[in-house]
Structure formats: structure tokens, C-alpha cells
């Protein structure tokens, strides 16, 4: 049975011509002047580990702050290679951000325990006053 080794939130993720995972703009905080707001483009990159040539099903869920509900859910499958790994990127267009606070991203693989990462939506920092 496969599992999620790691998951990272970024602006854009892709595999290059050599099948190497490339991440642009990794982040764990989004500054928003007001909510509700949103992210025009985001991606979740992850590495799955399991048995060689295994097909694994995964499910992503993003939870709103304070467990106030599920924001999105998505699912897919990946064919693990001869090494028993698969690099997966999942692009999200128009991710709504209805609240300030810490959002949880849970990745479930083959109904196993989730790998969780989080990001925060916060008010922009106040610039220091110059004298």
C-alpha cells in the first residue's frame, strides 16, 4: 500500500523533460487585505511511495480554519514506477479563501492515514513608521 512521503504548496509545479519535479513559488502564508479572497493559481506537489508498478488512488482535501468545513476535495490516481515512487502535481485554479486563519491540506493515499500540510491566510504586516 502506498503513502504520501511529502506534499508542498506552491504557485506552480511541473515535471521537466528529465521527469524531475520543479516547484515555483513555495509558500505557507498568503497575505490578504480582506476576506473572502482567493488564489488565482496554486499547485500541490507530492511524492508517493509504495510498491513498484502499483496503482495508487489519492484524495486531497483542503479544510477551512478552525475545522469550519471542507473547502475543496479532489481525487486521482497515479502509477508508481519501477522504483516504487511517483511525483504528482495537482494544479488548482481559483482557490477560494473565505477566512483568515490556518488552512489544512490533507492527502490520503489508498485510504491510509493522511499527510497534512498547512498554510495561513493573514492580514498584511503593517509597515514600520519612519521618523
PyMOL CGO cylinders between C-alpha atoms (Angstrom):
from pymol import cmd
from pymol.cgo import CYLINDER

trace = [
    CYLINDER, 0.00, 0.00, 0.00, 1.37, 3.40, -0.99, 0.3, 1, 1, 1, 1, 1, 1,
    CYLINDER, 1.37, 3.40, -0.99, 1.73, 6.50, 1.17, 0.3, 1, 1, 1, 1, 1, 1,
    CYLINDER, 1.73, 6.50, 1.17, 2.45, 10.20, 0.70, 0.3, 1, 1, 1, 1, 1, 1,
    CYLINDER, 2.45, 10.20, 0.70, 6.10, 10.93, 1.51, 0.3, 1, 1, 1, 1, 1, 1,
    CYLINDER, 6.10, 10.93, 1.51, 5.76, 14.73, 1.26, 0.3, 1, 1, 1, 1, 1, 1,
    CYLINDER, 5.76, 14.73, 1.26, 3.43, 17.44, -0.04, 0.3, 1, 1, 1, 1, 1, 1,
    CYLINDER, 3.43, 17.44, -0.04, 4.28, 21.08, -0.78, 0.3, 1, 1, 1, 1, 1, 1,
    CYLINDER, 4.28, 21.08, -0.78, 2.03, 24.02, -1.68, 0.3, 1, 1, 1, 1, 1, 1,
    CYLINDER, 2.03, 24.02, -1.68, 3.37, 26.33, -4.39, 0.3, 1, 1, 1, 1, 1, 1,
    CYLINDER, 3.37, 26.33, -4.39, 2.34, 28.66, -7.20, 0.3, 1, 1, 1, 1, 1, 1,
    CYLINDER, 2.34, 28.66, -7.20, 3.19, 26.20, -9.97, 0.3, 1, 1, 1, 1, 1, 1,
    CYLINDER, 3.19, 26.20, -9.97, 4.55, 22.62, -10.20, 0.3, 1, 1, 1, 1, 1, 1,
    CYLINDER, 4.55, 22.62, -10.20, 5.59, 20.58, -13.22, 0.3, 1, 1, 1, 1, 1, 1,
    CYLINDER, 5.59, 20.58, -13.22, 7.82, 17.73, -14.35, 0.3, 1, 1, 1, 1, 1, 1,
    CYLINDER, 7.82, 17.73, -14.35, 10.68, 18.83, -16.62, 0.3, 1, 1, 1, 1, 1, 1,
    CYLINDER, 10.68, 18.83, -16.62, 11.91, 16.91, -19.69, 0.3, 1, 1, 1, 1, 1, 1,
    CYLINDER, 11.91, 16.91, -19.69, 14.00, 14.64, -17.43, 0.3, 1, 1, 1, 1, 1, 1,
    CYLINDER, 14.00, 14.64, -17.43, 10.94, 13.89, -15.23, 0.3, 1, 1, 1, 1, 1, 1,
    CYLINDER, 10.94, 13.89, -15.23, 12.36, 16.00, -12.40, 0.3, 1, 1, 1, 1, 1, 1,
    CYLINDER, 12.36, 16.00, -12.40, 9.80, 17.76, -10.16, 0.3, 1, 1, 1, 1, 1, 1,
    CYLINDER, 9.80, 17.76, -10.16, 10.07, 21.54, -10.43, 0.3, 1, 1, 1, 1, 1, 1,
    CYLINDER, 10.07, 21.54, -10.43, 8.35, 23.88, -7.98, 0.3, 1, 1, 1, 1, 1, 1,
    CYLINDER, 8.35, 23.88, -7.98, 7.93, 27.64, -8.41, 0.3, 1, 1, 1, 1, 1, 1,
    CYLINDER, 7.93, 27.64, -8.41, 6.96, 29.88, -5.51, 0.3, 1, 1, 1, 1, 1, 1,
    CYLINDER, 6.96, 29.88, -5.51, 6.60, 27.59, -2.50, 0.3, 1, 1, 1, 1, 1, 1,
    CYLINDER, 6.60, 27.59, -2.50, 4.70, 29.24, 0.34, 0.3, 1, 1, 1, 1, 1, 1,
    CYLINDER, 4.70, 29.24, 0.34, 2.95, 28.67, 3.65, 0.3, 1, 1, 1, 1, 1, 1,
    CYLINDER, 2.95, 28.67, 3.65, 1.41, 32.12, 4.10, 0.3, 1, 1, 1, 1, 1, 1,
    CYLINDER, 1.41, 32.12, 4.10, -0.91, 34.24, 1.97, 0.3, 1, 1, 1, 1, 1, 1,
    CYLINDER, -0.91, 34.24, 1.97, -1.45, 37.91, 2.79, 0.3, 1, 1, 1, 1, 1, 1,
    CYLINDER, -1.45, 37.91, 2.79, -4.96, 39.17, 2.11, 0.3, 1, 1, 1, 1, 1, 1,
    CYLINDER, -4.96, 39.17, 2.11, -6.19, 42.70, 2.71, 0.3, 1, 1, 1, 1, 1, 1,
    CYLINDER, -6.19, 42.70, 2.71, -9.72, 41.34, 3.07, 0.3, 1, 1, 1, 1, 1, 1,
    CYLINDER, -9.72, 41.34, 3.07, -11.59, 38.05, 3.03, 0.3, 1, 1, 1, 1, 1, 1,
    CYLINDER, -11.59, 38.05, 3.03, -13.24, 36.45, 1.25, 0.3, 1, 1, 1, 1, 1, 1,
    CYLINDER, -13.24, 36.45, 1.25, -10.46, 36.37, -1.31, 0.3, 1, 1, 1, 1, 1, 1,
    CYLINDER, -10.46, 36.37, -1.31, -8.75, 33.80, -3.43, 0.3, 1, 1, 1, 1, 1, 1,
    CYLINDER, -8.75, 33.80, -3.43, -5.64, 32.49, -5.14, 0.3, 1, 1, 1, 1, 1, 1,
    CYLINDER, -5.64, 32.49, -5.14, -5.67, 32.76, -8.90, 0.3, 1, 1, 1, 1, 1, 1,
    CYLINDER, -5.67, 32.76, -8.90, -3.26, 29.81, -9.32, 0.3, 1, 1, 1, 1, 1, 1,
    CYLINDER, -3.26, 29.81, -9.32, -1.83, 27.29, -6.87, 0.3, 1, 1, 1, 1, 1, 1,
    CYLINDER, -1.83, 27.29, -6.87, -0.46, 23.75, -7.00, 0.3, 1, 1, 1, 1, 1, 1,
    CYLINDER, -0.46, 23.75, -7.00, 0.15, 20.90, -4.62, 0.3, 1, 1, 1, 1, 1, 1,
    CYLINDER, 0.15, 20.90, -4.62, 3.19, 18.77, -5.40, 0.3, 1, 1, 1, 1, 1, 1,
    CYLINDER, 3.19, 18.77, -5.40, 3.66, 15.41, -3.70, 0.3, 1, 1, 1, 1, 1, 1,
    CYLINDER, 3.66, 15.41, -3.70, 5.72, 12.24, -3.77, 0.3, 1, 1, 1, 1, 1, 1,
    CYLINDER, 5.72, 12.24, -3.77, 4.01, 8.88, -3.40, 0.3, 1, 1, 1, 1, 1, 1,
    CYLINDER, 4.01, 8.88, -3.40, 5.92, 5.83, -2.14, 0.3, 1, 1, 1, 1, 1, 1,
    CYLINDER, 5.92, 5.83, -2.14, 4.80, 2.23, -2.49, 0.3, 1, 1, 1, 1, 1, 1,
    CYLINDER, 4.80, 2.23, -2.49, 5.43, -0.99, -4.38, 0.3, 1, 1, 1, 1, 1, 1,
    CYLINDER, 5.43, -0.99, -4.38, 6.94, -0.96, -7.88, 0.3, 1, 1, 1, 1, 1, 1,
    CYLINDER, 6.94, -0.96, -7.88, 4.33, -0.58, -10.65, 0.3, 1, 1, 1, 1, 1, 1,
    CYLINDER, 4.33, -0.58, -10.65, 1.50, -0.21, -8.12, 0.3, 1, 1, 1, 1, 1, 1,
    CYLINDER, 1.50, -0.21, -8.12, -1.51, 1.96, -8.99, 0.3, 1, 1, 1, 1, 1, 1,
    CYLINDER, -1.51, 1.96, -8.99, -2.44, 4.19, -6.07, 0.3, 1, 1, 1, 1, 1, 1,
    CYLINDER, -2.44, 4.19, -6.07, -5.54, 6.28, -5.53, 0.3, 1, 1, 1, 1, 1, 1,
    CYLINDER, -5.54, 6.28, -5.53, -5.26, 9.57, -3.69, 0.3, 1, 1, 1, 1, 1, 1,
    CYLINDER, -5.26, 9.57, -3.69, -7.66, 12.16, -2.36, 0.3, 1, 1, 1, 1, 1, 1,
    CYLINDER, -7.66, 12.16, -2.36, -6.90, 15.76, -1.43, 0.3, 1, 1, 1, 1, 1, 1,
    CYLINDER, -6.90, 15.76, -1.43, -8.98, 17.88, 0.89, 0.3, 1, 1, 1, 1, 1, 1,
    CYLINDER, -8.98, 17.88, 0.89, -8.48, 21.45, 1.98, 0.3, 1, 1, 1, 1, 1, 1,
    CYLINDER, -8.48, 21.45, 1.98, -10.12, 22.34, 5.29, 0.3, 1, 1, 1, 1, 1, 1,
    CYLINDER, -10.12, 22.34, 5.29, -11.08, 25.84, 6.37, 0.3, 1, 1, 1, 1, 1, 1,
    CYLINDER, -11.08, 25.84, 6.37, -9.64, 27.30, 9.59, 0.3, 1, 1, 1, 1, 1, 1,
    CYLINDER, -9.64, 27.30, 9.59, -10.99, 26.07, 12.92, 0.3, 1, 1, 1, 1, 1, 1,
    CYLINDER, -10.99, 26.07, 12.92, -12.41, 22.93, 11.31, 0.3, 1, 1, 1, 1, 1, 1,
    CYLINDER, -12.41, 22.93, 11.31, -15.27, 25.08, 9.97, 0.3, 1, 1, 1, 1, 1, 1,
    CYLINDER, -15.27, 25.08, 9.97, -15.77, 22.87, 6.93, 0.3, 1, 1, 1, 1, 1, 1,
    CYLINDER, -15.77, 22.87, 6.93, -14.24, 21.40, 3.85, 0.3, 1, 1, 1, 1, 1, 1,
    CYLINDER, -14.24, 21.40, 3.85, -13.23, 23.93, 1.20, 0.3, 1, 1, 1, 1, 1, 1,
    CYLINDER, -13.23, 23.93, 1.20, -12.41, 21.59, -1.69, 0.3, 1, 1, 1, 1, 1, 1,
    CYLINDER, -12.41, 21.59, -1.69, -11.87, 17.92, -2.33, 0.3, 1, 1, 1, 1, 1, 1,
    CYLINDER, -11.87, 17.92, -2.33, -10.31, 16.23, -5.35, 0.3, 1, 1, 1, 1, 1, 1,
    CYLINDER, -10.31, 16.23, -5.35, -9.14, 12.76, -6.22, 0.3, 1, 1, 1, 1, 1, 1,
    CYLINDER, -9.14, 12.76, -6.22, -6.98, 10.96, -8.73, 0.3, 1, 1, 1, 1, 1, 1,
    CYLINDER, -6.98, 10.96, -8.73, -4.70, 8.01, -9.27, 0.3, 1, 1, 1, 1, 1, 1,
    CYLINDER, -4.70, 8.01, -9.27, -1.02, 7.55, -10.05, 0.3, 1, 1, 1, 1, 1, 1,
    CYLINDER, -1.02, 7.55, -10.05, 1.00, 4.69, -11.46, 0.3, 1, 1, 1, 1, 1, 1,
    CYLINDER, 1.00, 4.69, -11.46, 4.13, 4.18, -9.38, 0.3, 1, 1, 1, 1, 1, 1,
    CYLINDER, 4.13, 4.18, -9.38, 7.28, 3.48, -11.39, 0.3, 1, 1, 1, 1, 1, 1,
    CYLINDER, 7.28, 3.48, -11.39, 9.77, 0.64, -11.16, 0.3, 1, 1, 1, 1, 1, 1,
    CYLINDER, 9.77, 0.64, -11.16, 11.36, 2.40, -8.18, 0.3, 1, 1, 1, 1, 1, 1,
    CYLINDER, 11.36, 2.40, -8.18, 8.00, 2.38, -6.34, 0.3, 1, 1, 1, 1, 1, 1,
    CYLINDER, 8.00, 2.38, -6.34, 7.62, 6.17, -6.46, 0.3, 1, 1, 1, 1, 1, 1,
    CYLINDER, 7.62, 6.17, -6.46, 5.55, 8.72, -8.31, 0.3, 1, 1, 1, 1, 1, 1,
    CYLINDER, 5.55, 8.72, -8.31, 5.83, 12.51, -8.43, 0.3, 1, 1, 1, 1, 1, 1,
    CYLINDER, 5.83, 12.51, -8.43, 2.37, 14.07, -8.65, 0.3, 1, 1, 1, 1, 1, 1,
    CYLINDER, 2.37, 14.07, -8.65, 1.40, 17.68, -9.18, 0.3, 1, 1, 1, 1, 1, 1,
    CYLINDER, 1.40, 17.68, -9.18, -2.15, 18.86, -8.75, 0.3, 1, 1, 1, 1, 1, 1,
    CYLINDER, -2.15, 18.86, -8.75, -2.96, 22.33, -10.10, 0.3, 1, 1, 1, 1, 1, 1,
    CYLINDER, -2.96, 22.33, -10.10, -5.75, 24.40, -8.58, 0.3, 1, 1, 1, 1, 1, 1,
    CYLINDER, -5.75, 24.40, -8.58, -7.24, 27.41, -10.38, 0.3, 1, 1, 1, 1, 1, 1,
    CYLINDER, -7.24, 27.41, -10.38, -9.30, 29.91, -8.42, 0.3, 1, 1, 1, 1, 1, 1,
    CYLINDER, -9.30, 29.91, -8.42, -8.83, 28.57, -4.88, 0.3, 1, 1, 1, 1, 1, 1,
    CYLINDER, -8.83, 28.57, -4.88, -11.30, 30.48, -2.66, 0.3, 1, 1, 1, 1, 1, 1,
    CYLINDER, -11.30, 30.48, -2.66, -10.01, 31.83, 0.65, 0.3, 1, 1, 1, 1, 1, 1,
    CYLINDER, -10.01, 31.83, 0.65, -13.10, 32.72, 2.68, 0.3, 1, 1, 1, 1, 1, 1,
    CYLINDER, -13.10, 32.72, 2.68, -11.45, 33.17, 6.10, 0.3, 1, 1, 1, 1, 1, 1,
    CYLINDER, -11.45, 33.17, 6.10, -8.33, 34.37, 7.88, 0.3, 1, 1, 1, 1, 1, 1,
    CYLINDER, -8.33, 34.37, 7.88, -6.50, 31.59, 9.72, 0.3, 1, 1, 1, 1, 1, 1,
    CYLINDER, -6.50, 31.59, 9.72, -4.71, 28.28, 9.15, 0.3, 1, 1, 1, 1, 1, 1,
    CYLINDER, -4.71, 28.28, 9.15, -6.00, 26.00, 6.37, 0.3, 1, 1, 1, 1, 1, 1,
    CYLINDER, -6.00, 26.00, 6.37, -5.14, 22.28, 6.39, 0.3, 1, 1, 1, 1, 1, 1,
    CYLINDER, -5.14, 22.28, 6.39, -4.33, 20.27, 3.29, 0.3, 1, 1, 1, 1, 1, 1,
    CYLINDER, -4.33, 20.27, 3.29, -4.78, 16.53, 3.83, 0.3, 1, 1, 1, 1, 1, 1,
    CYLINDER, -4.78, 16.53, 3.83, -3.51, 13.96, 1.32, 0.3, 1, 1, 1, 1, 1, 1,
    CYLINDER, -3.51, 13.96, 1.32, -4.97, 10.46, 1.67, 0.3, 1, 1, 1, 1, 1, 1,
    CYLINDER, -4.97, 10.46, 1.67, -3.40, 7.62, -0.32, 0.3, 1, 1, 1, 1, 1, 1,
    CYLINDER, -3.40, 7.62, -0.32, -5.23, 4.30, -0.64, 0.3, 1, 1, 1, 1, 1, 1,
    CYLINDER, -5.23, 4.30, -0.64, -7.36, 5.16, 2.42, 0.3, 1, 1, 1, 1, 1, 1,
    CYLINDER, -7.36, 5.16, 2.42, -4.29, 5.32, 4.67, 0.3, 1, 1, 1, 1, 1, 1,
    CYLINDER, -4.29, 5.32, 4.67, -3.52, 7.96, 7.29, 0.3, 1, 1, 1, 1, 1, 1,
    CYLINDER, -3.52, 7.96, 7.29, -3.30, 11.46, 5.83, 0.3, 1, 1, 1, 1, 1, 1,
    CYLINDER, -3.30, 11.46, 5.83, -0.16, 13.50, 5.21, 0.3, 1, 1, 1, 1, 1, 1,
    CYLINDER, -0.16, 13.50, 5.21, -1.07, 17.01, 6.32, 0.3, 1, 1, 1, 1, 1, 1,
    CYLINDER, -1.07, 17.01, 6.32, 0.43, 20.37, 5.48, 0.3, 1, 1, 1, 1, 1, 1,
    CYLINDER, 0.43, 20.37, 5.48, -0.95, 23.79, 6.26, 0.3, 1, 1, 1, 1, 1, 1,
    CYLINDER, -0.95, 23.79, 6.26, -0.88, 27.39, 5.14, 0.3, 1, 1, 1, 1, 1, 1,
    CYLINDER, -0.88, 27.39, 5.14, -2.08, 30.58, 6.77, 0.3, 1, 1, 1, 1, 1, 1,
    CYLINDER, -2.08, 30.58, 6.77, -4.16, 33.40, 5.36, 0.3, 1, 1, 1, 1, 1, 1,
    CYLINDER, -4.16, 33.40, 5.36, -3.20, 36.55, 7.28, 0.3, 1, 1, 1, 1, 1, 1,
    CYLINDER, -3.20, 36.55, 7.28, -3.59, 40.30, 7.16, 0.3, 1, 1, 1, 1, 1, 1,
    CYLINDER, -3.59, 40.30, 7.16, -0.59, 42.05, 5.57, 0.3, 1, 1, 1, 1, 1, 1,
    CYLINDER, -0.59, 42.05, 5.57, 2.02, 43.26, 8.04, 0.3, 1, 1, 1, 1, 1, 1,
    CYLINDER, 2.02, 43.26, 8.04, 1.81, 46.92, 8.99, 0.3, 1, 1, 1, 1, 1, 1,
    CYLINDER, 1.81, 46.92, 8.99, 4.80, 48.86, 7.65, 0.3, 1, 1, 1, 1, 1, 1,
    CYLINDER, 4.80, 48.86, 7.65, 7.06, 50.40, 10.27, 0.3, 1, 1, 1, 1, 1, 1,
    CYLINDER, 7.06, 50.40, 10.27, 6.55, 54.14, 10.73, 0.3, 1, 1, 1, 1, 1, 1,
    CYLINDER, 6.55, 54.14, 10.73, 9.59, 56.21, 9.78, 0.3, 1, 1, 1, 1, 1, 1,
    CYLINDER, 9.59, 56.21, 9.78, 10.63, 59.21, 11.86, 0.3, 1, 1, 1, 1, 1, 1,
]
cmd.load_cgo(trace, "trace")
